[in-house]
Amino acid sequence: MTSEEYPKICRICENRRHDYEHGMVCRLTNRKADFEDKCPSFVLDKEALIQTQNVETFSENTDYDMTKEGNYSENGFT
């Protein structure tokens, strides 16, 4: 796996935690992911999966620019 692929797996795992110095790390090892093909400690976080899919679906199906100034307030986002 590449370092770009780890976040896709880790962000939907119940064993993730955020470390301000290192970013997303495993709460079991306190280290960034370094498994080869499959993480032996992976536990699916169903809520995170649903949220991730909603964000990706929104991003893929719209030309809405989340970085434009004013988009949040003009479109009802707070």
C-alpha positions as CSV (number, residue, x, y, z in Angstrom):
1,M,0.0,0.0,0.0
2,T,1.0,3.6,-0.5
3,S,0.9,6.3,2.0
4,E,-2.1,7.8,0.1
5,E,-4.1,4.6,0.4
6,Y,-3.9,4.2,4.2
7,P,-6.2,7.1,5.0
8,K,-9.0,5.6,2.9
9,I,-8.9,2.5,5.1
10,C,-8.1,4.1,8.4
11,R,-10.7,6.9,8.3
12,I,-13.4,4.2,8.4
13,C,-11.8,2.2,11.2
14,E,-13.0,2.4,14.8
15,N,-9.4,2.1,15.9
16,R,-8.4,5.5,14.4
17,R,-7.5,8.6,16.4
18,H,-6.2,12.0,15.5
19,D,-2.7,12.9,16.8
20,Y,-1.9,16.6,16.4
21,E,1.7,15.9,15.6
22,H,1.3,12.9,13.2
23,G,-2.3,13.1,11.9
24,M,-4.4,10.0,11.8
25,V,-2.9,7.1,13.8
26,C,-4.0,3.8,15.1
27,R,-5.1,4.1,18.7
28,L,-3.8,0.5,19.4
29,T,-0.2,1.2,18.3
30,N,-0.1,5.0,18.4
31,R,1.6,5.0,15.0
32,K,0.7,5.7,11.4
33,A,-0.5,2.8,9.4
34,D,2.2,0.5,8.0
35,F,0.4,-2.7,7.1
36,E,1.1,-4.4,3.8
37,D,-2.2,-5.6,2.4
38,K,-4.7,-5.9,5.3
39,C,-4.7,-4.4,8.7
40,P,-5.1,-7.1,11.4
41,S,-6.8,-4.7,13.7
42,F,-9.3,-3.2,11.3
43,V,-12.8,-2.7,12.8
44,L,-15.4,-1.1,10.5
45,D,-16.9,2.1,11.8
46,K,-20.3,2.1,10.0
47,E,-21.1,5.7,10.8
48,A,-17.8,6.9,9.4
49,L,-18.3,4.8,6.3
50,I,-21.7,6.4,5.7
51,Q,-20.4,9.9,6.2
52,T,-17.4,9.3,3.9
53,Q,-19.7,7.9,1.2
54,N,-22.0,10.9,1.5
55,V,-19.1,13.4,1.1
56,E,-17.6,11.5,-1.8
57,T,-20.9,11.2,-3.5
58,F,-21.6,14.9,-3.1
59,S,-18.1,15.8,-4.4
60,E,-18.4,13.5,-7.4
61,N,-21.9,14.6,-8.4
62,T,-21.7,18.3,-8.2
63,D,-19.5,21.1,-9.4
64,Y,-20.0,22.9,-6.2
65,D,-16.7,24.6,-5.1
66,M,-16.4,24.2,-1.3
67,T,-13.4,26.5,-1.4
68,K,-15.1,29.5,-2.8
69,E,-15.5,32.3,-0.3
70,G,-19.1,32.7,0.8
71,N,-20.4,29.3,-0.3
72,Y,-21.1,28.2,3.2
73,S,-23.3,31.1,4.2
74,E,-24.9,31.8,0.8
75,N,-26.0,28.2,0.6
76,G,-27.2,27.7,4.2
77,F,-24.1,26.0,5.5
78,T,-22.8,27.2,8.9
